[in-house]
Amino acid sequence: MRLSIKGLKIVVVGTMTFAILALVILFQASSQAANAAAGDGGEIFKAKCVACHGADGVGNTAAGKAMKVRNLTSAEVQGQTDAQLYDIIAKGKGKMPGYEKPLGADKCKELVAYVRTLKK
């Protein structure tokens, strides 16, 4: 089978278009999988936790400094078990309120998963 230059260009452009499309789909799928692992935890974190812990979880906010909140990216916090983190989120600790009643157990678990994504 002989291809003309024009035919070869069509094949190359088609192949490149297909490859780019496949990469876009692959990156979207991996991004969605990462977001699904934390569920809605990121949105809940923004709504309930950012005021004190900050968007990055470090706690470098006025409220965070005043209440001496823990740095969620620290080895100390990240070294806790999921059950320990869940217990703090669900029942509260110190000046932090518990969130099990207003959010429910599943949302608290999603917050634990999201806190895990804040590792340094």
C-alpha distances in whole Angstrom, upper triangle without the diagonal:
4,7,10,13,14,11,12,15,15,13,16,19,18,18,21,23,22,24,27,28,28,30,32,32,33,36,37,38,39,42,43,43,46,47,48,49,52,52,54,56,55,56,59,60,60,62,65,64,63,67,68,65,63,59,59,61,63,66,67,68,72,72,71,73,76,75,74,71,69,65,63,60,63,63,66,65,61,63,65,63,62,65,67,65,65,69,69,67,68,72,72,74,77,76,73,73,71,68,68,70,69,65,65,64,60,60,62,60,57,59,60,56,56,58,56,53,56,56,56
4,7,10,11,9,9,13,14,13,15,18,18,18,21,22,23,24,26,28,28,30,32,33,34,36,38,38,40,42,43,44,46,48,49,50,53,53,55,57,55,57,60,60,60,62,65,65,63,67,68,65,63,59,58,61,63,66,67,68,72,72,70,73,76,75,74,71,69,66,63,61,63,63,66,65,62,64,65,64,63,66,68,66,66,70,70,68,69,73,73,74,77,77,73,74,72,69,69,71,70,66,66,65,61,61,63,61,58,60,60,56,56,59,57,54,56,56,56
4,7,8,6,6,9,10,9,12,14,15,15,18,19,20,21,24,25,26,27,29,30,31,34,35,36,38,40,41,42,44,45,46,48,50,51,52,54,53,54,57,57,57,59,62,62,60,64,65,62,60,56,56,59,61,63,64,65,68,69,68,70,73,72,71,68,66,63,61,58,61,61,64,63,59,62,63,62,61,64,66,64,64,67,68,65,67,71,70,72,74,74,71,71,70,67,67,69,67,63,64,63,59,59,61,59,56,58,58,54,54,56,54,51,54,54,54
4,5,5,6,9,10,11,12,14,15,16,18,20,21,22,24,26,27,29,30,32,33,35,36,37,39,41,42,43,45,47,48,49,52,52,53,55,53,54,58,58,57,60,63,62,61,64,66,63,60,57,56,59,61,64,64,65,69,69,68,70,73,73,72,69,67,64,61,59,62,62,65,64,61,63,65,64,62,66,67,65,65,69,69,66,68,72,72,73,75,75,71,72,71,68,68,70,68,65,65,64,61,60,62,60,57,59,59,56,55,57,56,53,55,55,55
4,5,5,6,9,10,10,12,14,15,16,18,20,21,22,24,26,27,28,30,31,33,35,36,37,39,40,42,43,45,46,48,50,50,52,53,51,52,56,56,55,58,61,60,58,62,63,61,58,54,54,57,58,61,61,62,66,67,65,67,71,70,69,66,65,61,59,57,59,60,63,62,59,61,63,62,61,64,66,63,63,67,67,65,67,70,70,71,73,72,69,70,69,66,67,69,66,63,64,63,59,59,61,59,55,57,58,54,53,55,54,50,52,53,52
4,5,5,6,9,10,11,12,14,15,16,18,20,21,22,24,26,27,29,30,32,33,35,36,38,39,41,42,43,45,47,49,49,50,52,50,51,54,55,53,56,59,59,57,60,62,59,57,53,53,56,58,60,60,61,65,66,64,66,69,69,68,65,64,60,58,56,59,60,63,61,58,61,62,62,60,63,65,62,62,66,66,63,65,69,68,70,72,71,68,68,67,64,65,67,64,61,62,61,58,57,59,57,54,56,56,53,52,54,53,50,52,52,52
4,5,5,6,9,10,11,12,14,15,17,18,20,21,23,24,26,27,29,30,32,33,35,36,38,39,41,42,43,45,47,47,49,51,49,50,53,54,53,55,58,58,56,60,61,59,56,53,52,55,57,60,60,61,65,65,64,66,69,69,68,65,63,60,57,55,58,59,62,60,57,59,61,60,58,62,63,61,61,65,65,62,64,67,67,69,71,70,67,67,66,63,64,65,63,60,61,60,56,55,58,56,52,54,55,51,51,53,52,49,51,51,51
4,5,5,6,9,10,11,12,14,15,16,18,20,21,23,24,26,27,29,30,32,33,35,36,37,39,41,42,43,46,46,47,49,48,49,52,52,52,54,57,57,55,58,60,57,55,51,50,53,55,58,58,59,63,64,62,64,67,67,66,63,61,58,55,53,56,56,59,58,55,57,59,58,56,60,61,59,59,63,63,60,62,66,66,67,69,69,65,66,65,62,62,64,62,59,59,59,55,54,56,54,51,53,53,50,49,51,50,46,49,49,49
4,5,5,6,8,10,10,12,14,15,16,18,20,21,22,24,26,27,28,30,32,33,34,36,38,39,40,42,44,44,46,47,45,46,50,50,49,52,55,54,52,56,57,55,52,48,48,51,53,56,56,57,60,61,60,62,65,65,63,61,59,56,53,51,54,54,58,56,53,56,57,57,55,58,60,57,58,61,61,59,61,64,64,65,67,66,63,64,63,60,60,62,60,57,58,57,53,53,55,53,49,51,52,48,47,50,48,45,47,47,47
4,6,5,6,8,10,10,12,14,15,16,18,20,21,22,24,26,27,28,30,32,33,34,36,37,38,41,43,42,44,46,44,45,48,49,48,50,53,53,51,55,56,54,51,48,47,50,52,55,55,56,60,60,59,61,64,64,63,60,58,55,53,51,54,54,57,56,53,55,57,56,54,57,59,56,56,60,60,57,59,63,62,64,66,65,62,62,61,58,59,61,58,55,56,55,51,51,53,51,48,50,50,47,46,49,47,44,46,47,47
4,6,5,6,9,10,11,12,14,15,16,18,20,21,22,24,26,27,29,30,32,33,35,36,37,39,41,41,43,45,43,44,48,48,47,50,53,52,51,54,56,53,51,47,47,49,52,54,55,56,59,60,58,61,64,63,62,59,57,54,52,49,52,53,56,54,51,53,55,54,52,55,57,55,55,58,59,56,58,61,61,63,65,65,61,62,60,57,58,60,58,54,55,54,50,50,52,50,46,48,49,45,45,47,46,42,45,45,46
4,5,5,6,9,10,10,12,14,15,17,18,20,21,23,24,26,27,29,30,31,33,35,36,38,40,40,42,43,42,43,46,46,46,48,51,50,49,52,54,51,48,45,44,47,49,52,52,53,57,58,56,58,61,61,60,57,55,52,49,47,50,50,53,52,49,51,53,52,50,54,55,53,53,57,57,54,56,60,59,61,63,63,59,60,59,56,56,58,56,53,54,53,49,48,50,48,45,47,47,44,43,45,44,40,42,43,43
4,5,5,6,9,10,10,12,14,15,16,18,20,21,23,24,26,27,28,30,32,33,34,36,38,38,40,41,39,40,44,44,43,46,49,48,47,50,52,49,46,43,42,45,47,50,50,51,55,55,54,56,59,59,58,55,53,50,48,46,49,49,52,51,48,50,52,51,49,53,54,52,52,55,55,53,55,58,58,59,62,61,57,58,57,54,55,56,54,51,52,51,47,47,49,47,43,45,46,42,41,44,42,39,41,42,42
4,6,5,6,9,10,11,12,14,15,17,18,20,21,23,24,26,27,29,30,32,33,35,37,37,38,40,39,39,43,43,43,45,48,48,46,50,51,49,46,43,42,45,47,50,50,51,55,55,54,56,59,59,58,55,53,50,47,45,48,49,52,50,47,49,51,50,48,51,53,50,50,54,54,52,53,57,57,58,61,60,57,57,56,53,53,55,53,49,50,49,46,45,47,45,42,44,45,41,40,43,41,38,41,41,42
4,5,5,6,9,10,10,12,14,15,16,18,20,21,23,24,26,27,29,30,31,33,35,35,37,39,37,39,42,42,42,44,47,47,45,49,50,48,45,42,41,44,46,49,49,50,54,54,53,55,58,58,56,53,51,48,46,43,46,47,50,48,45,47,49,48,46,49,51,49,49,52,53,50,52,55,55,57,59,59,55,56,54,52,52,54,52,49,49,48,44,44,46,44,41,42,43,39,39,41,40,36,39,39,40
4,5,5,6,8,10,11,12,14,15,17,18,20,21,23,24,26,27,29,30,32,34,34,36,37,35,37,40,40,39,42,45,44,43,46,48,45,42,39,38,41,43,46,46,47,51,52,50,52,55,55,54,51,49,46,43,41,44,44,48,46,43,45,47,46,44,48,49,47,47,51,51,48,50,54,53,55,57,56,53,54,53,50,50,53,50,47,48,47,43,42,44,42,39,41,41,38,37,39,38,34,36,37,37
4,5,5,6,9,10,11,12,14,16,17,18,20,21,23,24,26,27,28,30,32,32,34,35,34,35,38,38,38,40,43,43,41,45,46,44,41,37,37,40,42,45,45,46,50,50,49,51,54,54,53,50,48,45,42,40,44,44,47,45,42,45,46,46,44,47,49,46,46,50,50,47,49,52,52,54,56,55,52,52,51,48,49,50,48,45,46,45,41,41,43,41,38,39,40,36,35,38,37,34,36,37,37
4,6,5,6,9,10,11,12,14,15,16,18,20,21,22,24,26,27,29,31,31,32,34,33,34,37,38,37,40,42,42,41,45,46,43,41,38,37,40,42,45,46,47,50,50,49,51,54,54,52,49,48,45,42,40,43,43,46,44,41,44,45,44,42,45,47,44,44,48,48,46,47,51,51,53,55,54,51,51,50,47,47,49,47,44,44,43,40,39,41,39,36,38,39,35,34,37,36,33,35,36,37
4,5,5,6,9,10,10,12,14,15,17,18,20,21,23,24,25,27,29,30,31,33,32,33,36,36,36,39,41,41,40,43,44,42,39,36,35,38,40,43,43,45,48,49,47,49,52,52,50,47,45,42,40,37,40,41,44,42,39,41,43,42,40,43,45,42,43,46,46,44,46,50,49,51,53,53,49,50,49,46,46,48,46,43,43,42,39,38,40,38,35,36,37,33,32,35,33,30,33,33,34
4,5,5,6,9,10,11,12,14,15,17,18,20,21,23,24,26,28,28,30,31,29,31,34,34,33,36,39,38,37,40,42,39,37,33,32,35,37,40,41,42,45,46,44,47,50,49,48,45,43,40,37,35,38,39,42,40,37,40,41,41,39,42,44,41,41,45,45,42,44,48,47,49,51,50,47,48,47,44,44,47,44,41,42,41,37,36,38,36,33,35,35,32,31,33,32,29,31,32,32
4,5,5,6,9,10,11,12,14,15,16,18,20,21,22,24,26,26,28,30,28,29,32,33,32,35,37,37,36,39,41,39,36,33,32,35,38,40,41,42,45,45,44,47,49,49,48,45,43,40,37,36,39,39,42,40,37,40,41,40,38,41,43,40,40,44,44,41,43,46,46,48,50,50,46,46,45,42,43,44,42,39,40,39,35,35,37,35,31,33,34,31,30,33,31,28,31,32,33
4,5,5,6,9,10,11,12,14,15,16,18,20,21,23,25,25,27,29,27,29,32,32,32,35,37,37,36,40,41,38,36,32,32,34,37,40,41,42,45,45,44,46,49,48,47,44,42,39,36,34,37,38,41,39,35,38,39,38,36,39,41,38,38,42,42,40,41,45,45,47,49,49,45,46,44,41,41,44,42,38,39,38,34,33,35,33,30,32,33,29,28,31,30,27,29,30,31
4,5,5,6,9,10,11,12,14,15,17,18,20,21,23,24,26,27,25,27,30,30,30,33,35,35,33,37,38,35,33,30,29,32,34,37,37,39,42,43,41,43,46,45,44,41,39,36,33,31,34,35,38,36,33,35,37,36,34,37,39,36,37,40,40,38,40,43,43,45,47,47,43,44,42,40,40,42,41,37,38,37,33,32,34,32,29,30,31,27,26,29,27,24,27,27,28
4,5,5,6,9,10,11,12,14,16,17,18,20,22,22,23,25,23,24,28,28,28,30,33,32,31,35,36,34,31,28,27,30,32,35,36,37,40,40,39,41,44,44,43,39,38,35,32,30,34,34,37,35,32,35,36,35,33,37,38,35,35,39,39,36,38,42,41,43,45,45,41,42,40,38,38,40,38,35,36,35,31,30,32,30,27,29,29,26,25,28,26,23,26,27,28
4,6,5,6,9,10,10,12,14,15,16,18,20,20,22,24,23,24,27,28,27,30,32,32,31,35,36,34,32,28,28,30,33,36,37,38,41,41,39,42,45,44,43,40,38,35,32,31,34,35,37,35,32,34,35,34,32,35,37,34,34,38,38,35,37,40,40,42,45,44,41,41,39,36,37,39,37,33,34,33,29,29,31,29,25,27,28,25,24,27,26,23,26,27,28
4,5,5,6,9,10,11,12,14,15,17,19,19,22,23,22,24,27,27,27,30,32,32,31,34,36,33,31,27,27,29,32,34,36,37,40,40,38,41,44,43,42,38,36,33,30,29,32,32,35,33,29,32,33,32,30,33,35,32,32,36,36,34,36,39,39,41,44,43,40,40,38,36,36,38,37,33,33,32,28,28,30,27,24,26,27,23,22,25,24,21,24,25,26
4,5,5,6,9,10,11,12,14,15,17,18,20,21,19,21,24,24,24,27,29,29,28,31,32,30,28,24,23,26,28,31,32,33,37,37,35,38,40,40,38,35,33,30,28,26,29,30,32,30,27,30,31,30,28,32,33,30,31,34,34,32,34,37,37,38,41,40,37,38,36,34,34,37,35,31,32,31,27,26,28,26,23,24,25,21,20,23,21,18,21,22,23
4,6,5,6,9,10,11,12,14,16,16,17,19,18,19,22,23,22,25,27,27,26,30,31,29,27,23,23,25,28,31,32,33,36,36,34,37,40,39,38,35,33,30,27,26,29,30,33,30,27,30,31,30,28,31,33,30,29,33,33,30,32,36,35,37,40,39,36,36,34,32,32,34,32,29,29,29,25,24,26,24,21,23,24,20,19,22,21,18,21,22,24
4,5,5,6,9,10,10,12,15,15,17,18,18,19,22,23,23,26,28,27,27,31,32,29,28,24,24,26,29,31,33,34,37,37,35,38,40,39,38,35,33,30,27,26,29,30,32,29,27,29,30,28,26,29,31,28,28,32,32,30,31,35,35,37,39,39,35,35,34,31,31,33,32,28,28,27,23,23,25,23,20,22,22,19,18,22,20,18,21,22,24
4,5,5,6,9,10,11,13,14,16,17,17,19,21,21,22,25,27,26,26,29,30,27,26,22,22,23,26,29,30,32,35,35,33,36,38,37,36,32,30,28,24,23,26,26,29,26,23,26,27,26,24,27,29,26,26,30,30,28,30,33,33,35,37,37,34,34,32,30,30,33,31,27,28,26,23,22,24,21,18,20,20,17,16,19,17,15,18,19,21
4,5,5,6,9,10,11,12,14,15,14,16,18,18,19,22,23,23,22,26,27,24,23,19,19,21,24,26,27,29,32,32,30,33,35,34,33,30,28,25,22,21,24,25,28,25,22,25,26,25,23,26,28,25,25,29,28,26,28,31,31,33,35,35,31,31,30,27,28,31,29,25,26,25,22,20,22,20,17,18,19,15,14,17,16,13,16,18,19
4,5,5,6,9,10,10,12,13,13,14,17,18,18,21,23,23,22,26,27,25,23,20,20,22,25,27,29,29,33,32,30,34,36,34,34,30,29,26,23,22,26,27,29,26,23,26,26,25,22,25,27,24,24,27,28,25,26,30,30,32,35,34,31,30,29,26,26,28,27,23,24,23,19,18,20,18,15,17,18,15,14,17,17,14,17,19,21
4,5,5,6,9,9,12,13,14,16,18,18,20,22,23,23,23,27,28,25,24,21,21,22,25,27,29,30,34,33,31,34,36,34,34,30,28,26,22,22,25,25,27,24,21,24,24,22,20,23,25,22,22,26,26,24,25,29,29,31,34,34,30,30,28,26,25,28,27,23,23,22,18,18,19,17,14,16,17,13,13,16,15,13,16,18,20
4,5,5,7,9,11,12,11,14,16,16,17,20,21,20,20,24,25,22,21,18,17,18,21,24,26,27,30,30,27,30,33,31,30,27,25,22,19,18,21,21,24,21,18,21,21,20,18,21,23,20,20,24,24,22,23,27,27,28,31,31,28,28,26,24,24,27,26,22,22,21,18,17,18,15,12,14,14,11,10,13,12,9,13,14,17
4,5,5,6,8,9,8,10,13,13,14,17,18,18,18,22,23,20,19,16,16,17,20,22,25,25,29,28,26,29,31,30,29,25,24,22,18,18,22,23,24,21,19,22,22,21,18,21,22,19,19,23,23,20,22,25,25,27,30,29,26,26,24,21,22,24,23,19,20,19,16,14,16,14,11,12,13,10,9,13,12,10,13,15,18
4,5,5,8,9,10,12,13,15,16,18,19,19,20,24,25,22,22,19,19,19,23,25,27,28,31,30,28,31,33,31,31,27,26,24,20,20,23,24,25,22,20,22,22,20,17,20,22,19,18,22,23,20,21,25,25,27,30,30,26,26,24,21,21,23,22,18,18,17,13,13,15,13,10,12,13,10,10,14,13,12,15,17,20
4,5,9,9,10,13,14,14,17,19,19,19,20,23,24,21,21,18,18,18,21,23,26,27,30,29,27,30,32,30,29,25,23,22,18,18,21,21,22,19,17,19,19,17,14,17,19,16,16,20,20,18,19,23,23,25,28,29,25,25,23,20,20,23,22,18,18,16,13,12,14,11,8,11,11,7,8,11,10,9,13,15,18
4,6,5,7,10,10,11,13,15,15,15,16,20,20,17,18,15,15,15,18,20,23,24,27,25,23,26,28,26,26,22,20,19,15,16,19,19,20,17,15,18,17,16,13,16,17,14,14,17,18,15,17,20,20,22,25,25,21,21,19,17,17,20,19,15,16,14,11,10,11,9,5,7,8,5,5,9,9,8,11,13,17
4,5,7,9,9,11,13,14,15,16,17,20,21,19,19,17,18,17,21,22,25,25,28,26,25,28,30,28,28,24,23,22,18,19,22,23,24,20,19,21,20,19,15,17,19,16,15,19,19,16,17,21,21,24,27,26,22,22,20,16,16,19,17,14,14,13,10,8,11,9,6,8,10,8,8,12,12,12,14,17,20
4,5,5,6,9,10,11,12,13,14,18,19,17,17,15,16,16,20,21,23,23,26,24,23,26,28,26,26,23,22,21,18,19,22,24,24,21,20,23,21,20,17,19,20,17,15,19,18,15,16,20,20,22,25,24,20,20,18,15,15,17,15,11,13,13,10,7,10,10,6,8,11,10,8,12,13,13,15,18,21
4,5,5,6,9,10,10,10,12,15,16,14,14,12,14,13,17,17,20,20,23,21,20,23,25,23,23,19,18,17,14,15,19,20,21,17,16,19,18,17,14,16,17,13,12,16,15,12,14,17,17,19,22,21,17,17,16,13,14,16,14,11,12,12,10,7,8,8,5,4,8,7,5,8,10,10,12,15,18
4,5,5,6,9,10,10,10,14,15,13,12,10,11,11,15,16,18,18,21,20,18,22,24,22,22,19,18,17,14,15,18,20,21,17,17,20,19,19,16,19,19,16,15,18,17,14,16,20,19,21,23,22,18,18,18,15,17,19,17,14,16,16,14,10,11,12,8,7,10,9,6,9,11,9,10,14,17
4,5,5,6,9,10,10,13,15,14,13,11,13,13,17,17,19,19,21,20,19,23,24,23,23,20,20,19,16,18,21,24,24,20,20,23,22,22,19,21,21,18,17,20,19,15,17,20,19,21,24,22,18,18,17,14,16,18,15,12,15,16,14,10,12,13,10,9,13,12,9,12,15,13,14,18,20
4,5,5,6,8,9,12,13,13,13,12,14,13,17,16,19,18,20,18,17,21,22,20,21,18,18,18,15,17,20,23,23,19,19,22,21,20,17,19,19,15,14,17,15,12,13,16,16,18,20,19,15,14,14,11,13,14,12,9,12,13,12,8,9,11,8,7,11,11,9,11,14,14,14,18,21
4,5,5,5,6,9,10,9,9,8,10,9,13,13,15,15,17,15,14,18,19,18,18,15,15,14,12,14,17,20,19,16,16,20,18,19,16,18,18,14,14,16,14,11,13,16,15,17,18,17,14,14,14,11,14,16,14,12,14,15,14,10,10,12,9,7,10,11,8,9,12,12,11,15,17
4,6,6,5,8,10,10,9,7,10,10,14,13,15,14,16,15,14,18,19,18,19,16,17,16,14,16,19,22,22,19,19,23,22,22,20,22,21,17,17,20,18,14,17,19,17,19,21,19,15,16,16,14,17,18,15,14,17,18,17,13,13,15,13,10,14,14,11,12,15,14,13,17,19
4,6,7,8,11,11,11,10,14,13,16,15,17,15,17,15,15,19,20,18,20,17,18,18,16,19,22,24,24,21,21,25,23,24,21,22,22,18,18,19,17,14,16,18,16,19,20,17,14,14,14,12,15,16,13,11,15,17,16,12,13,16,13,11,15,16,13,14,17,17,16,20,22
4,6,7,9,9,10,11,14,12,15,13,16,14,15,13,13,17,17,15,17,14,15,16,14,17,20,23,22,18,19,22,21,21,19,20,19,15,15,16,14,11,13,14,13,15,16,14,11,10,11,9,12,13,11,10,13,15,15,11,11,14,13,10,13,15,13,13,16,17,16,19,21
4,6,6,6,7,8,10,8,11,10,12,11,13,11,10,14,15,13,14,11,12,12,11,14,16,19,18,15,16,20,18,19,17,19,17,14,14,16,13,10,13,14,12,13,15,13,10,11,12,11,14,16,14,13,16,16,16,13,12,14,13,10,12,14,11,10,14,14,13,16,18
4,5,5,4,5,8,7,10,8,10,9,11,10,9,13,14,13,14,11,13,12,11,13,16,20,19,16,18,21,20,22,20,22,20,17,17,19,16,14,17,18,16,16,17,15,12,14,15,14,18,19,17,16,19,20,20,16,15,17,15,12,14,16,12,12,15,15,13,16,17
4,6,6,8,11,10,11,9,10,7,8,7,8,11,12,11,13,11,13,13,14,16,18,22,21,18,20,23,23,24,23,24,22,19,19,20,17,15,18,19,16,16,16,13,12,13,15,15,19,20,17,17,21,22,22,18,17,20,18,15,17,19,16,15,19,18,16,19,20
4,6,9,11,9,9,6,8,6,7,5,4,8,9,8,9,7,10,10,11,14,16,19,18,16,18,21,20,22,21,22,20,17,18,18,15,14,17,17,14,13,13,11,9,12,14,15,18,20,18,18,21,21,22,19,17,19,18,15,16,18,16,14,17,18,15,18,18
4,7,7,5,6,4,7,7,10,8,6,9,11,10,10,7,8,7,8,10,12,16,15,13,14,18,17,19,18,20,18,15,16,17,14,13,16,17,14,14,14,13,11,13,15,15,18,21,19,18,21,21,21,18,16,18,16,13,14,16,13,11,14,14,11,14,15
4,5,5,6,5,6,6,9,9,8,10,13,13,12,10,11,10,10,11,14,17,18,15,16,20,20,22,21,23,21,17,19,21,17,16,19,20,17,18,18,16,14,16,18,18,21,23,21,20,23,23,22,19,18,19,18,14,16,17,13,12,15,14,11,14,15
4,6,8,8,9,9,13,13,12,14,17,16,16,13,13,11,11,11,15,18,19,16,16,20,20,22,21,23,22,18,19,22,19,17,20,22,19,20,21,19,17,18,19,18,21,23,21,20,22,22,21,18,18,19,16,13,15,15,12,11,14,12,10,13,14
4,6,8,9,10,14,14,12,14,17,17,16,13,12,9,8,8,11,15,16,14,14,18,18,20,19,22,21,17,19,21,19,17,21,22,20,20,21,20,18,20,21,20,23,25,23,21,24,23,22,19,18,19,17,14,15,15,11,10,12,10,7,10,10
4,6,8,10,13,13,10,12,15,14,13,10,9,6,5,6,9,13,13,11,11,15,15,17,17,19,17,14,16,18,15,14,18,19,16,16,17,17,14,17,18,17,20,23,21,20,22,21,21,18,16,17,15,12,12,13,10,8,10,10,7,9,10
4,6,8,12,12,9,10,13,13,11,9,7,4,6,6,8,12,12,11,12,15,16,19,19,21,19,16,18,20,17,16,20,21,18,17,17,17,15,18,20,20,23,25,24,23,25,24,24,21,19,20,19,15,15,16,14,11,13,13,9,10,10
4,6,9,8,5,7,10,9,8,6,7,6,8,9,11,14,14,12,14,17,18,20,20,22,19,16,19,19,16,15,19,20,16,15,15,14,13,16,18,18,22,24,23,22,24,24,24,21,19,21,20,16,16,18,15,13,15,15,12,14,14
4,7,8,6,6,10,11,9,9,10,8,11,12,13,17,17,16,17,20,21,24,24,25,23,20,22,23,20,19,23,23,20,18,18,16,16,19,21,22,25,27,26,25,27,28,28,24,23,24,23,19,20,21,18,16,18,18,14,16,15
4,5,5,6,8,10,10,9,12,11,13,15,16,20,20,18,20,23,23,26,25,27,24,21,23,24,20,19,22,23,19,18,17,15,15,17,20,21,24,26,24,24,27,27,27,24,22,24,23,19,21,22,19,17,20,20,16,18,18
4,5,5,6,9,10,10,13,14,16,18,19,23,22,20,23,26,25,28,27,29,26,23,25,25,21,21,24,23,20,19,17,14,15,18,21,22,25,27,25,25,28,29,29,26,24,27,26,22,23,25,22,20,23,23,20,22,22
4,5,5,6,8,8,12,13,15,17,18,22,21,19,22,24,23,26,25,26,23,21,22,22,18,17,20,20,16,15,14,11,11,14,17,18,22,23,21,22,25,26,27,23,22,24,23,20,21,23,21,19,22,22,19,22,22
4,5,5,6,5,8,9,11,14,15,18,17,15,18,21,20,23,22,23,21,18,20,20,16,16,19,19,15,14,12,11,10,14,16,18,21,23,22,22,24,25,25,22,20,22,22,18,19,21,19,16,19,20,16,18,19
4,5,5,7,9,10,13,15,16,19,18,17,20,22,22,25,25,26,23,20,23,23,19,19,22,21,18,16,14,12,13,17,20,21,25,26,25,25,28,28,29,26,24,26,25,21,22,24,22,19,22,22,19,20,20
4,6,8,11,13,16,19,19,22,20,19,22,24,24,26,26,27,24,22,23,23,19,19,22,21,17,15,13,11,12,15,19,21,24,25,24,25,28,28,30,27,24,27,27,23,24,26,24,21,24,25,22,23,23
4,6,9,12,14,17,17,20,18,16,20,22,21,23,23,23,20,18,20,19,15,16,19,17,13,11,9,7,9,12,15,18,21,22,22,22,25,25,27,24,21,24,24,20,21,24,22,19,22,23,20,22,22
4,7,9,12,15,14,17,15,14,17,19,18,21,22,22,19,17,20,19,15,16,19,18,14,12,10,10,11,14,17,19,22,24,24,24,26,26,27,25,22,24,24,20,20,23,21,18,20,22,18,19,19
4,7,9,12,12,15,13,11,14,16,16,18,19,19,16,14,16,16,12,13,16,16,12,10,9,9,9,12,14,16,19,22,21,21,23,22,24,21,18,20,20,16,16,19,17,14,17,18,15,16,17
4,6,9,8,11,9,8,11,13,12,16,16,17,14,12,15,15,12,13,16,16,13,11,11,12,11,14,15,17,20,22,22,21,23,22,23,21,18,19,19,15,14,17,15,12,14,16,13,13,14
4,5,5,9,9,7,9,12,13,16,16,18,15,13,16,17,14,14,18,19,16,14,15,15,14,17,18,19,21,24,24,22,24,23,23,21,18,19,18,15,14,16,14,10,12,13,10,10,10
4,6,8,8,6,7,10,11,13,13,15,13,10,13,15,12,12,16,17,15,14,15,16,14,16,16,17,19,22,22,20,21,20,20,18,15,15,15,12,11,12,10,7,9,10,7,8,9
4,7,8,7,7,10,12,14,14,17,15,13,16,18,16,15,19,21,18,18,19,19,17,20,20,20,22,26,25,23,24,23,22,20,18,17,16,14,12,13,11,8,8,9,5,5,5
4,5,5,6,8,10,14,15,17,15,13,17,18,16,17,20,21,19,17,18,19,18,21,21,22,24,27,27,25,26,24,24,22,20,19,19,16,14,15,14,11,11,12,9,7,7
4,6,5,6,9,12,14,16,14,13,17,18,16,18,21,22,20,19,20,22,20,23,23,23,25,28,29,27,27,25,25,23,21,20,20,18,15,16,15,12,11,13,11,8,8
4,6,5,7,11,13,15,12,11,15,16,14,16,19,19,17,15,17,19,18,20,20,22,23,26,27,25,26,24,24,23,20,19,20,17,15,16,16,13,12,15,13,11,12
4,5,6,9,10,12,10,8,12,13,11,12,16,16,15,13,15,17,15,18,17,18,19,23,23,22,22,20,20,19,16,15,16,13,11,13,13,9,9,12,10,9,11
4,5,8,9,12,10,9,12,14,13,14,17,18,17,16,19,20,18,20,19,20,21,24,25,22,22,20,20,19,16,15,15,13,10,11,11,8,7,10,9,7,9
4,7,9,11,10,10,13,14,14,15,18,19,18,17,19,22,20,22,21,21,22,26,27,24,24,21,21,21,18,16,18,16,12,13,15,11,10,13,12,10,12
4,7,8,6,7,10,11,11,13,15,16,15,14,17,19,17,19,18,18,19,22,24,22,21,18,19,19,15,14,16,14,11,12,14,11,10,14,13,12,15
4,5,5,6,9,10,11,12,14,15,16,16,19,21,19,20,18,18,18,21,23,20,19,16,17,17,14,12,14,13,10,11,14,12,10,14,15,14,17
4,5,5,6,8,10,10,12,14,15,15,19,21,18,18,16,15,15,19,20,17,16,13,13,13,11,8,11,10,7,8,11,10,9,13,14,14,17
4,6,5,6,9,10,10,12,13,14,18,20,17,17,14,15,13,17,19,17,15,12,13,14,11,9,12,12,9,11,14,13,12,16,17,17,21
4,5,5,6,9,10,11,11,11,15,17,15,15,13,14,14,17,19,18,16,14,15,15,12,11,14,12,9,12,14,12,13,16,16,16,19
4,5,5,6,8,10,10,10,14,16,13,14,12,12,12,16,17,15,15,12,13,13,9,9,11,9,6,10,11,9,10,13,13,14,17
4,5,5,6,8,9,11,15,16,13,13,10,10,9,13,14,12,11,9,10,10,6,6,9,8,6,10,11,10,12,15,15,17,20
4,6,5,6,7,9,13,15,12,12,9,10,9,12,15,13,12,10,13,13,9,10,13,11,10,13,15,13,15,18,18,19,22
4,6,5,5,6,9,11,9,9,7,9,10,13,14,14,14,12,14,13,10,11,13,11,10,14,14,12,14,17,17,18,21
4,6,5,8,11,12,8,8,6,6,7,11,11,10,11,10,12,10,6,9,10,8,8,12,12,10,13,16,15,17,20
4,6,9,13,13,10,8,5,5,4,8,9,9,8,7,10,9,6,9,11,10,10,13,14,14,16,19,19,21,24
4,7,10,11,9,7,4,7,7,9,11,11,11,11,14,13,10,13,15,13,13,17,18,16,19,21,21,23,26
4,7,8,5,5,4,7,9,11,12,13,13,13,16,14,11,14,16,13,13,17,17,15,18,20,19,21,24
4,6,5,7,7,11,13,15,16,16,17,17,19,18,14,16,18,15,15,19,18,16,18,21,20,21,23
4,5,8,10,13,16,17,18,19,20,20,23,21,18,20,21,18,18,22,21,18,21,24,22,23,24
4,6,10,13,15,17,17,18,20,20,23,20,18,20,21,18,19,22,21,19,22,24,22,23,25
4,7,9,12,14,14,15,16,17,19,17,14,17,18,14,15,19,17,15,19,21,19,21,23
4,6,9,10,10,12,14,15,17,15,12,16,17,14,15,19,18,17,20,22,21,23,25
4,6,7,8,9,10,11,14,12,10,13,15,12,13,17,17,16,19,21,20,23,25
4,6,6,6,7,9,11,9,7,11,12,10,12,15,15,15,18,19,19,22,25
4,6,5,5,6,9,8,6,10,12,11,12,15,16,16,19,21,21,23,27
4,6,6,8,11,10,10,13,15,14,16,19,19,19,22,24,24,27,30
4,6,9,11,9,10,13,14,13,16,18,18,19,22,23,23,26,29
4,7,8,6,7,10,10,10,13,15,15,16,19,20,21,24,27
4,6,6,6,9,10,11,13,15,16,17,19,21,22,24,28
4,6,5,6,9,10,11,13,14,15,17,19,21,23,26
4,5,5,6,9,10,11,12,14,16,17,19,21,25
4,5,5,6,9,10,10,12,14,15,17,20,23
4,5,5,6,9,10,11,13,15,16,18,22
4,5,5,6,9,10,11,13,15,17,20
4,5,5,6,9,10,11,13,16,19
4,5,5,6,9,10,11,14,17
4,5,5,6,9,10,12,16
4,6,5,7,9,11,15
4,5,5,7,10,13
4,5,5,8,11
4,5,6,10
4,6,9
4,6
4
